[in-house]
Amino acid sequence: MEVRDRRGRLPVDELLELKMNGVRVEEATSVYERVTGKIAIENLKPSWMVFGEGFEVSRRILWQSR
């Protein structure tokens, strides 16, 4: 499976200002997963897999890959 890097213009200044004012800022893929219990792989960004919480490889998988 190929994961494309689709970087666009992220309104960093606006997001940081919102966050500094106490607004919770979340990444859409994480919200979708939390609400539906599914991962929208068509919208998956590499950064979500790298930095997302809860993405773990089980000990069994690690042991089998040896």
Predicted model as a PDB file, atoms N, CA, C, CB and O in Angstrom, pLDDT in the B-factor column:
MODEL        1                                                                  
ATOM      1  N   MET A   1       0.841  -1.181   0.000  1.00 45.00           N  
ATOM      2  CA  MET A   1       0.000   0.000   0.000  1.00 45.00           C  
ATOM      3  C   MET A   1       0.883   1.240   0.000  1.00 45.00           C  
ATOM      4  CB  MET A   1      -0.955   0.000   1.215  1.00 45.00           C  
ATOM      5  O   MET A   1       1.810   1.352   0.803  1.00 45.00           O  
ATOM      6  N   GLU A   2       0.600   2.139  -0.877  1.00 46.00           N  
ATOM      7  CA  GLU A   2       1.359   3.380  -0.962  1.00 46.00           C  
ATOM      8  C   GLU A   2       0.594   4.479  -0.230  1.00 46.00           C  
ATOM      9  CB  GLU A   2       1.620   3.777  -2.446  1.00 46.00           C  
ATOM     10  O   GLU A   2      -0.602   4.667  -0.454  1.00 46.00           O  
ATOM     11  N   VAL A   3       1.280   5.192   0.632  1.00 43.00           N  
ATOM     12  CA  VAL A   3       0.675   6.310   1.348  1.00 43.00           C  
ATOM     13  C   VAL A   3       1.245   7.578   0.749  1.00 43.00           C  
ATOM     14  CB  VAL A   3       0.943   6.232   2.898  1.00 43.00           C  
ATOM     15  O   VAL A   3       2.448   7.832   0.814  1.00 43.00           O  
ATOM     16  N   ARG A   4       0.357   8.372   0.163  1.00 50.00           N  
ATOM     17  CA  ARG A   4       0.807   9.594  -0.485  1.00 50.00           C  
ATOM     18  C   ARG A   4       0.983  10.730   0.514  1.00 50.00           C  
ATOM     19  CB  ARG A   4      -0.174  10.002  -1.567  1.00 50.00           C  
ATOM     20  O   ARG A   4       0.237  10.837   1.488  1.00 50.00           O  
ATOM     21  N   ASP A   5       1.954  11.557   0.267  1.00 47.00           N  
ATOM     22  CA  ASP A   5       2.191  12.736   1.098  1.00 47.00           C  
ATOM     23  C   ASP A   5       1.491  13.905   0.423  1.00 47.00           C  
ATOM     24  CB  ASP A   5       3.734  13.021   1.293  1.00 47.00           C  
ATOM     25  O   ASP A   5       1.961  14.411  -0.596  1.00 47.00           O  
ATOM     26  N   ARG A   6       0.362  14.337   0.992  1.00 50.00           N  
ATOM     27  CA  ARG A   6      -0.445  15.384   0.369  1.00 50.00           C  
ATOM     28  C   ARG A   6      -0.378  16.660   1.192  1.00 50.00           C  
ATOM     29  CB  ARG A   6      -1.904  14.926   0.212  1.00 50.00           C  
ATOM     30  O   ARG A   6      -1.372  17.088   1.780  1.00 50.00           O  
ATOM     31  N   ARG A   7       0.760  17.239   1.226  1.00 56.00           N  
ATOM     32  CA  ARG A   7       0.911  18.468   2.000  1.00 56.00           C  
ATOM     33  C   ARG A   7       0.312  19.635   1.243  1.00 56.00           C  
ATOM     34  CB  ARG A   7       2.389  18.739   2.316  1.00 56.00           C  
ATOM     35  O   ARG A   7       0.586  19.838   0.061  1.00 56.00           O  
ATOM     36  N   GLY A   8      -0.487  20.376   1.924  1.00 69.00           N  
ATOM     37  CA  GLY A   8      -1.069  21.583   1.354  1.00 69.00           C  
ATOM     38  C   GLY A   8      -0.753  22.734   2.285  1.00 69.00           C  
ATOM     39  O   GLY A   8       0.077  22.604   3.184  1.00 69.00           O  
ATOM     40  N   ARG A   9      -1.399  23.837   2.078  1.00 80.00           N  
ATOM     41  CA  ARG A   9      -1.166  24.963   2.959  1.00 80.00           C  
ATOM     42  C   ARG A   9      -1.979  24.775   4.224  1.00 80.00           C  
ATOM     43  CB  ARG A   9      -1.520  26.294   2.269  1.00 80.00           C  
ATOM     44  O   ARG A   9      -3.209  24.763   4.190  1.00 80.00           O  
ATOM     45  N   LEU A  10      -1.298  24.630   5.315  1.00 81.00           N  
ATOM     46  CA  LEU A  10      -1.932  24.476   6.615  1.00 81.00           C  
ATOM     47  C   LEU A  10      -1.968  25.839   7.291  1.00 81.00           C  
ATOM     48  CB  LEU A  10      -1.181  23.429   7.494  1.00 81.00           C  
ATOM     49  O   LEU A  10      -0.929  26.487   7.411  1.00 81.00           O  
ATOM     50  N   PRO A  11      -3.137  26.289   7.736  1.00 88.00           N  
ATOM     51  CA  PRO A  11      -3.228  27.615   8.381  1.00 88.00           C  
ATOM     52  C   PRO A  11      -2.640  27.589   9.796  1.00 88.00           C  
ATOM     53  CB  PRO A  11      -4.700  28.086   8.435  1.00 88.00           C  
ATOM     54  O   PRO A  11      -3.362  27.698  10.786  1.00 88.00           O  
ATOM     55  N   VAL A  12      -1.332  27.444   9.864  1.00 88.00           N  
ATOM     56  CA  VAL A  12      -0.647  27.259  11.146  1.00 88.00           C  
ATOM     57  C   VAL A  12      -0.898  28.417  12.103  1.00 88.00           C  
ATOM     58  CB  VAL A  12       0.845  27.096  10.923  1.00 88.00           C  
ATOM     59  O   VAL A  12      -1.203  28.195  13.275  1.00 88.00           O  
ATOM     60  N   ASP A  13      -0.774  29.639  11.623  1.00 91.00           N  
ATOM     61  CA  ASP A  13      -0.968  30.796  12.508  1.00 91.00           C  
ATOM     62  C   ASP A  13      -2.363  30.798  13.123  1.00 91.00           C  
ATOM     63  CB  ASP A  13      -0.737  32.103  11.739  1.00 91.00           C  
ATOM     64  O   ASP A  13      -2.524  31.026  14.322  1.00 91.00           O  
ATOM     65  N   GLU A  14      -3.363  30.544  12.293  1.00 92.00           N  
ATOM     66  CA  GLU A  14      -4.741  30.543  12.777  1.00 92.00           C  
ATOM     67  C   GLU A  14      -4.981  29.395  13.759  1.00 92.00           C  
ATOM     68  CB  GLU A  14      -5.717  30.442  11.600  1.00 92.00           C  
ATOM     69  O   GLU A  14      -5.649  29.576  14.777  1.00 92.00           O  
ATOM     70  N   LEU A  15      -4.440  28.223  13.457  1.00 91.00           N  
ATOM     71  CA  LEU A  15      -4.610  27.076  14.348  1.00 91.00           C  
ATOM     72  C   LEU A  15      -3.926  27.294  15.688  1.00 91.00           C  
ATOM     73  CB  LEU A  15      -4.066  25.818  13.693  1.00 91.00           C  
ATOM     74  O   LEU A  15      -4.473  26.952  16.736  1.00 91.00           O  
ATOM     75  N   LEU A  16      -2.736  27.862  15.652  1.00 92.00           N  
ATOM     76  CA  LEU A  16      -2.033  28.154  16.903  1.00 92.00           C  
ATOM     77  C   LEU A  16      -2.776  29.194  17.736  1.00 92.00           C  
ATOM     78  CB  LEU A  16      -0.617  28.640  16.611  1.00 92.00           C  
ATOM     79  O   LEU A  16      -2.828  29.093  18.962  1.00 92.00           O  
ATOM     80  N   GLU A  17      -3.346  30.189  17.070  1.00 94.00           N  
ATOM     81  CA  GLU A  17      -4.109  31.203  17.799  1.00 94.00           C  
ATOM     82  C   GLU A  17      -5.339  30.576  18.455  1.00 94.00           C  
ATOM     83  CB  GLU A  17      -4.531  32.348  16.854  1.00 94.00           C  
ATOM     84  O   GLU A  17      -5.650  30.875  19.608  1.00 94.00           O  
ATOM     85  N   LEU A  18      -6.029  29.718  17.730  1.00 93.00           N  
ATOM     86  CA  LEU A  18      -7.175  29.027  18.310  1.00 93.00           C  
ATOM     87  C   LEU A  18      -6.756  28.177  19.505  1.00 93.00           C  
ATOM     88  CB  LEU A  18      -7.860  28.154  17.257  1.00 93.00           C  
ATOM     89  O   LEU A  18      -7.406  28.187  20.551  1.00 93.00           O  
ATOM     90  N   LYS A  19      -5.676  27.452  19.336  1.00 93.00           N  
ATOM     91  CA  LYS A  19      -5.189  26.584  20.408  1.00 93.00           C  
ATOM     92  C   LYS A  19      -4.798  27.401  21.643  1.00 93.00           C  
ATOM     93  CB  LYS A  19      -3.988  25.755  19.919  1.00 93.00           C  
ATOM     94  O   LYS A  19      -5.067  26.992  22.772  1.00 93.00           O  
ATOM     95  N   MET A  20      -4.171  28.540  21.426  1.00 93.00           N  
ATOM     96  CA  MET A  20      -3.778  29.415  22.540  1.00 93.00           C  
ATOM     97  C   MET A  20      -4.997  29.995  23.257  1.00 93.00           C  
ATOM     98  CB  MET A  20      -2.885  30.554  22.031  1.00 93.00           C  
ATOM     99  O   MET A  20      -4.909  30.403  24.415  1.00 93.00           O  
ATOM    100  N   ASN A  21      -6.136  30.029  22.558  1.00 94.00           N  
ATOM    101  CA  ASN A  21      -7.381  30.522  23.156  1.00 94.00           C  
ATOM    102  C   ASN A  21      -8.216  29.399  23.752  1.00 94.00           C  
ATOM    103  CB  ASN A  21      -8.199  31.269  22.119  1.00 94.00           C  
ATOM    104  O   ASN A  21      -9.386  29.594  24.082  1.00 94.00           O  
ATOM    105  N   GLY A  22      -7.612  28.221  23.889  1.00 94.00           N  
ATOM    106  CA  GLY A  22      -8.284  27.126  24.553  1.00 94.00           C  
ATOM    107  C   GLY A  22      -9.141  26.240  23.666  1.00 94.00           C  
ATOM    108  O   GLY A  22      -9.841  25.361  24.168  1.00 94.00           O  
ATOM    109  N   VAL A  23      -9.100  26.454  22.350  1.00 93.00           N  
ATOM    110  CA  VAL A  23      -9.884  25.629  21.433  1.00 93.00           C  
ATOM    111  C   VAL A  23      -9.117  24.341  21.157  1.00 93.00           C  
ATOM    112  CB  VAL A  23     -10.189  26.394  20.105  1.00 93.00           C  
ATOM    113  O   VAL A  23      -7.917  24.376  20.882  1.00 93.00           O  
ATOM    114  N   ARG A  24      -9.797  23.219  21.228  1.00 91.00           N  
ATOM    115  CA  ARG A  24      -9.167  21.928  20.951  1.00 91.00           C  
ATOM    116  C   ARG A  24      -9.026  21.762  19.435  1.00 91.00           C  
ATOM    117  CB  ARG A  24      -9.998  20.751  21.569  1.00 91.00           C  
ATOM    118  O   ARG A  24     -10.011  21.843  18.701  1.00 91.00           O  
ATOM    119  N   VAL A  25      -7.820  21.533  18.985  1.00 91.00           N  
ATOM    120  CA  VAL A  25      -7.547  21.358  17.560  1.00 91.00           C  
ATOM    121  C   VAL A  25      -7.167  19.908  17.338  1.00 91.00           C  
ATOM    122  CB  VAL A  25      -6.415  22.324  17.063  1.00 91.00           C  
ATOM    123  O   VAL A  25      -6.228  19.399  17.950  1.00 91.00           O  
ATOM    124  N   GLU A  26      -7.915  19.235  16.445  1.00 87.00           N  
ATOM    125  CA  GLU A  26      -7.670  17.825  16.174  1.00 87.00           C  
ATOM    126  C   GLU A  26      -7.517  17.588  14.677  1.00 87.00           C  
ATOM    127  CB  GLU A  26      -8.807  16.962  16.738  1.00 87.00           C  
ATOM    128  O   GLU A  26      -8.056  18.330  13.855  1.00 87.00           O  
ATOM    129  N   GLU A  27      -6.782  16.555  14.346  1.00 81.00           N  
ATOM    130  CA  GLU A  27      -6.599  16.161  12.961  1.00 81.00           C  
ATOM    131  C   GLU A  27      -7.810  15.334  12.534  1.00 81.00           C  
ATOM    132  CB  GLU A  27      -5.270  15.361  12.770  1.00 81.00           C  
ATOM    133  O   GLU A  27      -8.277  14.485  13.293  1.00 81.00           O  
ATOM    134  N   ALA A  28      -8.319  15.577  11.328  1.00 81.00           N  
ATOM    135  CA  ALA A  28      -9.574  14.983  10.871  1.00 81.00           C  
ATOM    136  C   ALA A  28      -9.556  13.456  10.890  1.00 81.00           C  
ATOM    137  CB  ALA A  28      -9.883  15.462   9.477  1.00 81.00           C  
ATOM    138  O   ALA A  28     -10.550  12.836  11.269  1.00 81.00           O  
ATOM    139  N   THR A  29      -8.455  12.847  10.493  1.00 77.00           N  
ATOM    140  CA  THR A  29      -8.391  11.386  10.461  1.00 77.00           C  
ATOM    141  C   THR A  29      -8.561  10.802  11.856  1.00 77.00           C  
ATOM    142  CB  THR A  29      -7.064  10.922   9.855  1.00 77.00           C  
ATOM    143  O   THR A  29      -9.211   9.770  12.024  1.00 77.00           O  
ATOM    144  N   SER A  30      -7.981  11.456  12.853  1.00 80.00           N  
ATOM    145  CA  SER A  30      -8.115  10.984  14.235  1.00 80.00           C  
ATOM    146  C   SER A  30      -9.547  11.129  14.739  1.00 80.00           C  
ATOM    147  CB  SER A  30      -7.162  11.752  15.153  1.00 80.00           C  
ATOM    148  O   SER A  30     -10.047  10.257  15.448  1.00 80.00           O  
ATOM    149  N   VAL A  31     -10.204  12.223  14.376  1.00 86.00           N  
ATOM    150  CA  VAL A  31     -11.602  12.433  14.777  1.00 86.00           C  
ATOM    151  C   VAL A  31     -12.481  11.357  14.146  1.00 86.00           C  
ATOM    152  CB  VAL A  31     -12.096  13.853  14.363  1.00 86.00           C  
ATOM    153  O   VAL A  31     -13.323  10.764  14.819  1.00 86.00           O  
ATOM    154  N   TYR A  32     -12.285  11.110  12.864  1.00 85.00           N  
ATOM    155  CA  TYR A  32     -13.070  10.093  12.158  1.00 85.00           C  
ATOM    156  C   TYR A  32     -12.897   8.724  12.815  1.00 85.00           C  
ATOM    157  CB  TYR A  32     -12.658  10.026  10.673  1.00 85.00           C  
ATOM    158  O   TYR A  32     -13.869   7.996  13.015  1.00 85.00           O  
ATOM    159  N   GLU A  33     -11.646   8.379  13.151  1.00 83.00           N  
ATOM    160  CA  GLU A  33     -11.391   7.093  13.785  1.00 83.00           C  
ATOM    161  C   GLU A  33     -12.075   7.006  15.142  1.00 83.00           C  
ATOM    162  CB  GLU A  33      -9.891   6.863  13.937  1.00 83.00           C  
ATOM    163  O   GLU A  33     -12.671   5.982  15.474  1.00 83.00           O  
ATOM    164  N   ARG A  34     -11.991   8.078  15.928  1.00 86.00           N  
ATOM    165  CA  ARG A  34     -12.593   8.065  17.259  1.00 86.00           C  
ATOM    166  C   ARG A  34     -14.114   7.946  17.181  1.00 86.00           C  
ATOM    167  CB  ARG A  34     -12.205   9.330  18.028  1.00 86.00           C  
ATOM    168  O   ARG A  34     -14.717   7.211  17.963  1.00 86.00           O  
ATOM    169  N   VAL A  35     -14.737   8.658  16.249  1.00 92.00           N  
ATOM    170  CA  VAL A  35     -16.196   8.678  16.142  1.00 92.00           C  
ATOM    171  C   VAL A  35     -16.736   7.383  15.549  1.00 92.00           C  
ATOM    172  CB  VAL A  35     -16.644   9.861  15.295  1.00 92.00           C  
ATOM    173  O   VAL A  35     -17.735   6.852  16.034  1.00 92.00           O  
ATOM    174  N   THR A  36     -16.087   6.865  14.501  1.00 90.00           N  
ATOM    175  CA  THR A  36     -16.622   5.702  13.788  1.00 90.00           C  
ATOM    176  C   THR A  36     -15.985   4.380  14.191  1.00 90.00           C  
ATOM    177  CB  THR A  36     -16.449   5.895  12.322  1.00 90.00           C  
ATOM    178  O   THR A  36     -16.561   3.315  13.972  1.00 90.00           O  
ATOM    179  N   GLY A  37     -14.783   4.452  14.785  1.00 86.00           N  
ATOM    180  CA  GLY A  37     -14.057   3.229  15.100  1.00 86.00           C  
ATOM    181  C   GLY A  37     -13.370   2.635  13.886  1.00 86.00           C  
ATOM    182  O   GLY A  37     -12.903   1.497  13.922  1.00 86.00           O  
ATOM    183  N   LYS A  38     -13.308   3.411  12.806  1.00 86.00           N  
ATOM    184  CA  LYS A  38     -12.684   2.961  11.556  1.00 86.00           C  
ATOM    185  C   LYS A  38     -11.563   3.911  11.167  1.00 86.00           C  
ATOM    186  CB  LYS A  38     -13.728   2.867  10.418  1.00 86.00           C  
ATOM    187  O   LYS A  38     -11.521   5.058  11.613  1.00 86.00           O  
ATOM    188  N   ILE A  39     -10.666   3.425  10.338  1.00 81.00           N  
ATOM    189  CA  ILE A  39      -9.598   4.263   9.806  1.00 81.00           C  
ATOM    190  C   ILE A  39      -9.901   4.545   8.344  1.00 81.00           C  
ATOM    191  CB  ILE A  39      -8.201   3.583   9.971  1.00 81.00           C  
ATOM    192  O   ILE A  39     -10.050   3.609   7.559  1.00 81.00           O  
ATOM    193  N   ALA A  40      -9.994   5.805   7.963  1.00 82.00           N  
ATOM    194  CA  ALA A  40     -10.253   6.193   6.580  1.00 82.00           C  
ATOM    195  C   ALA A  40      -8.933   6.162   5.814  1.00 82.00           C  
ATOM    196  CB  ALA A  40     -10.916   7.611   6.502  1.00 82.00           C  
ATOM    197  O   ALA A  40      -8.237   7.174   5.726  1.00 82.00           O  
ATOM    198  N   ILE A  41      -8.592   5.007   5.264  1.00 81.00           N  
ATOM    199  CA  ILE A  41      -7.274   4.862   4.638  1.00 81.00           C  
ATOM    200  C   ILE A  41      -7.112   5.732   3.399  1.00 81.00           C  
ATOM    201  CB  ILE A  41      -7.035   3.417   4.270  1.00 81.00           C  
ATOM    202  O   ILE A  41      -5.986   6.064   3.028  1.00 81.00           O  
ATOM    203  N   GLU A  42      -8.209   6.108   2.751  1.00 81.00           N  
ATOM    204  CA  GLU A  42      -8.085   6.965   1.575  1.00 81.00           C  
ATOM    205  C   GLU A  42      -7.644   8.385   1.946  1.00 81.00           C  
ATOM    206  CB  GLU A  42      -9.412   7.013   0.824  1.00 81.00           C  
ATOM    207  O   GLU A  42      -7.146   9.120   1.094  1.00 81.00           O  
ATOM    208  N   ASN A  43      -7.821   8.768   3.196  1.00 74.00           N  
ATOM    209  CA  ASN A  43      -7.411  10.095   3.666  1.00 74.00           C  
ATOM    210  C   ASN A  43      -6.227  10.034   4.622  1.00 74.00           C  
ATOM    211  CB  ASN A  43      -8.573  10.786   4.347  1.00 74.00           C  
ATOM    212  O   ASN A  43      -5.858  11.045   5.219  1.00 74.00           O  
ATOM    213  N   LEU A  44      -5.638   8.868   4.771  1.00 74.00           N  
ATOM    214  CA  LEU A  44      -4.569   8.675   5.732  1.00 74.00           C  
ATOM    215  C   LEU A  44      -3.292   9.398   5.305  1.00 74.00           C  
ATOM    216  CB  LEU A  44      -4.294   7.192   5.914  1.00 74.00           C  
ATOM    217  O   LEU A  44      -2.850   9.285   4.162  1.00 74.00           O  
ATOM    218  N   LYS A  45      -2.723  10.128   6.225  1.00 75.00           N  
ATOM    219  CA  LYS A  45      -1.472  10.846   5.981  1.00 75.00           C  
ATOM    220  C   LYS A  45      -0.352  10.137   6.726  1.00 75.00           C  
ATOM    221  CB  LYS A  45      -1.578  12.340   6.425  1.00 75.00           C  
ATOM    222  O   LYS A  45      -0.576   9.598   7.809  1.00 75.00           O  
ATOM    223  N   PRO A  46       0.847  10.130   6.161  1.00 80.00           N  
ATOM    224  CA  PRO A  46       1.970   9.477   6.845  1.00 80.00           C  
ATOM    225  C   PRO A  46       2.183   9.996   8.266  1.00 80.00           C  
ATOM    226  CB  PRO A  46       3.239   9.671   6.046  1.00 80.00           C  
ATOM    227  O   PRO A  46       2.530   9.223   9.159  1.00 80.00           O  
ATOM    228  N   SER A  47       1.980  11.282   8.483  1.00 77.00           N  
ATOM    229  CA  SER A  47       2.195  11.854   9.818  1.00 77.00           C  
ATOM    230  C   SER A  47       1.234  11.265  10.845  1.00 77.00           C  
ATOM    231  CB  SER A  47       2.037  13.374   9.775  1.00 77.00           C  
ATOM    232  O   SER A  47       1.584  11.160  12.021  1.00 77.00           O  
ATOM    233  N   TRP A  48       0.025  10.877  10.422  1.00 71.00           N  
ATOM    234  CA  TRP A  48      -0.928  10.284  11.356  1.00 71.00           C  
ATOM    235  C   TRP A  48      -0.381   8.963  11.887  1.00 71.00           C  
ATOM    236  CB  TRP A  48      -2.301  10.068  10.677  1.00 71.00           C  
ATOM    237  O   TRP A  48      -0.512   8.662  13.073  1.00 71.00           O  
ATOM    238  N   MET A  49       0.226   8.185  11.011  1.00 73.00           N  
ATOM    239  CA  MET A  49       0.763   6.899  11.443  1.00 73.00           C  
ATOM    240  C   MET A  49       1.998   7.077  12.325  1.00 73.00           C  
ATOM    241  CB  MET A  49       1.106   6.038  10.231  1.00 73.00           C  
ATOM    242  O   MET A  49       2.221   6.297  13.251  1.00 73.00           O  
ATOM    243  N   VAL A  50       2.787   8.090  12.041  1.00 76.00           N  
ATOM    244  CA  VAL A  50       4.010   8.326  12.809  1.00 76.00           C  
ATOM    245  C   VAL A  50       3.696   8.930  14.175  1.00 76.00           C  
ATOM    246  CB  VAL A  50       4.955   9.249  12.033  1.00 76.00           C  
ATOM    247  O   VAL A  50       4.233   8.484  15.189  1.00 76.00           O  
ATOM    248  N   PHE A  51       2.834   9.937  14.205  1.00 74.00           N  
ATOM    249  CA  PHE A  51       2.604  10.696  15.434  1.00 74.00           C  
ATOM    250  C   PHE A  51       1.310  10.347  16.164  1.00 74.00           C  
ATOM    251  CB  PHE A  51       2.602  12.144  15.118  1.00 74.00           C  
ATOM    252  O   PHE A  51       1.108  10.792  17.294  1.00 74.00           O  
ATOM    253  N   GLY A  52       0.441   9.571  15.551  1.00 70.00           N  
ATOM    254  CA  GLY A  52      -0.847   9.261  16.154  1.00 70.00           C  
ATOM    255  C   GLY A  52      -0.713   8.408  17.403  1.00 70.00           C  
ATOM    256  O   GLY A  52       0.192   7.581  17.517  1.00 70.00           O  
ATOM    257  N   GLU A  53      -1.622   8.620  18.326  1.00 68.00           N  
ATOM    258  CA  GLU A  53      -1.636   7.827  19.552  1.00 68.00           C  
ATOM    259  C   GLU A  53      -2.315   6.496  19.272  1.00 68.00           C  
ATOM    260  CB  GLU A  53      -2.355   8.583  20.702  1.00 68.00           C  
ATOM    261  O   GLU A  53      -3.213   6.410  18.434  1.00 68.00           O  
ATOM    262  N   GLY A  54      -1.889   5.480  19.965  1.00 65.00           N  
ATOM    263  CA  GLY A  54      -2.549   4.193  19.876  1.00 65.00           C  
ATOM    264  C   GLY A  54      -2.102   3.317  18.728  1.00 65.00           C  
ATOM    265  O   GLY A  54      -2.570   2.185  18.605  1.00 65.00           O  
ATOM    266  N   PHE A  55      -1.219   3.799  17.892  1.00 63.00           N  
ATOM    267  CA  PHE A  55      -0.726   2.976  16.794  1.00 63.00           C  
ATOM    268  C   PHE A  55       0.409   2.132  17.331  1.00 63.00           C  
ATOM    269  CB  PHE A  55      -0.262   3.845  15.576  1.00 63.00           C  
ATOM    270  O   PHE A  55       1.521   2.620  17.534  1.00 63.00           O  
ATOM    271  N   GLU A  56       0.119   0.861  17.560  1.00 68.00           N  
ATOM    272  CA  GLU A  56       1.103  -0.029  18.151  1.00 68.00           C  
ATOM    273  C   GLU A  56       1.195  -1.317  17.351  1.00 68.00           C  
ATOM    274  CB  GLU A  56       0.754  -0.329  19.610  1.00 68.00           C  
ATOM    275  O   GLU A  56       0.234  -1.729  16.702  1.00 68.00           O  
ATOM    276  N   VAL A  57       2.333  -1.932  17.402  1.00 71.00           N  
ATOM    277  CA  VAL A  57       2.519  -3.256  16.835  1.00 71.00           C  
ATOM    278  C   VAL A  57       2.551  -4.225  18.010  1.00 71.00           C  
ATOM    279  CB  VAL A  57       3.836  -3.345  15.957  1.00 71.00           C  
ATOM    280  O   VAL A  57       3.293  -4.028  18.973  1.00 71.00           O  
ATOM    281  N   SER A  58       1.744  -5.263  17.920  1.00 74.00           N  
ATOM    282  CA  SER A  58       1.649  -6.198  19.046  1.00 74.00           C  
ATOM    283  C   SER A  58       2.959  -6.968  19.214  1.00 74.00           C  
ATOM    284  CB  SER A  58       0.473  -7.180  18.839  1.00 74.00           C  
ATOM    285  O   SER A  58       3.741  -7.105  18.274  1.00 74.00           O  
ATOM    286  N   ARG A  59       3.177  -7.461  20.416  1.00 79.00           N  
ATOM    287  CA  ARG A  59       4.376  -8.272  20.690  1.00 79.00           C  
ATOM    288  C   ARG A  59       4.385  -9.518  19.812  1.00 79.00           C  
ATOM    289  CB  ARG A  59       4.439  -8.675  22.188  1.00 79.00           C  
ATOM    290  O   ARG A  59       5.440  -9.964  19.361  1.00 79.00           O  
ATOM    291  N   ARG A  60       3.212 -10.070  19.575  1.00 79.00           N  
ATOM    292  CA  ARG A  60       3.119 -11.259  18.733  1.00 79.00           C  
ATOM    293  C   ARG A  60       3.622 -10.974  17.320  1.00 79.00           C  
ATOM    294  CB  ARG A  60       1.675 -11.765  18.685  1.00 79.00           C  
ATOM    295  O   ARG A  60       4.376 -11.771  16.763  1.00 79.00           O  
ATOM    296  N   ILE A  61       3.219  -9.859  16.739  1.00 76.00           N  
ATOM    297  CA  ILE A  61       3.666  -9.487  15.390  1.00 76.00           C  
ATOM    298  C   ILE A  61       5.176  -9.252  15.392  1.00 76.00           C  
ATOM    299  CB  ILE A  61       2.919  -8.215  14.889  1.00 76.00           C  
ATOM    300  O   ILE A  61       5.872  -9.690  14.476  1.00 76.00           O  
ATOM    301  N   LEU A  62       5.680  -8.568  16.409  1.00 77.00           N  
ATOM    302  CA  LEU A  62       7.115  -8.333  16.498  1.00 77.00           C  
ATOM    303  C   LEU A  62       7.885  -9.642  16.597  1.00 77.00           C  
ATOM    304  CB  LEU A  62       7.432  -7.449  17.694  1.00 77.00           C  
ATOM    305  O   LEU A  62       8.931  -9.805  15.968  1.00 77.00           O  
ATOM    306  N   TRP A  63       7.364 -10.569  17.388  1.00 81.00           N  
ATOM    307  CA  TRP A  63       8.025 -11.865  17.568  1.00 81.00           C  
ATOM    308  C   TRP A  63       8.002 -12.659  16.270  1.00 81.00           C  
ATOM    309  CB  TRP A  63       7.349 -12.669  18.694  1.00 81.00           C  
ATOM    310  O   TRP A  63       8.998 -13.292  15.921  1.00 81.00           O  
ATOM    311  N   GLN A  64       6.880 -12.638  15.545  1.00 80.00           N  
ATOM    312  CA  GLN A  64       6.755 -13.387  14.299  1.00 80.00           C  
ATOM    313  C   GLN A  64       7.627 -12.813  13.189  1.00 80.00           C  
ATOM    314  CB  GLN A  64       5.312 -13.409  13.853  1.00 80.00           C  
ATOM    315  O   GLN A  64       8.007 -13.537  12.269  1.00 80.00           O  
ATOM    316  N   SER A  65       7.949 -11.527  13.262  1.00 76.00           N  
ATOM    317  CA  SER A  65       8.726 -10.903  12.187  1.00 76.00           C  
ATOM    318  C   SER A  65      10.234 -11.172  12.325  1.00 76.00           C  
ATOM    319  CB  SER A  65       8.471  -9.397  12.171  1.00 76.00           C  
ATOM    320  O   SER A  65      11.010 -10.744  11.471  1.00 76.00           O  
ATOM    321  N   ARG A  66      10.649 -11.859  13.365  1.00 73.00           N  
ATOM    322  CA  ARG A  66      12.061 -12.147  13.562  1.00 73.00           C  
ATOM    323  C   ARG A  66      12.555 -13.195  12.628  1.00 73.00           C  
ATOM    324  CB  ARG A  66      12.318 -12.569  14.958  1.00 73.00           C  
ATOM    325  O   ARG A  66      13.732 -13.552  12.669  1.00 73.00           O  
TER     326      ARG A  66                                                      
ENDMDL                                                                          
END                                                                             
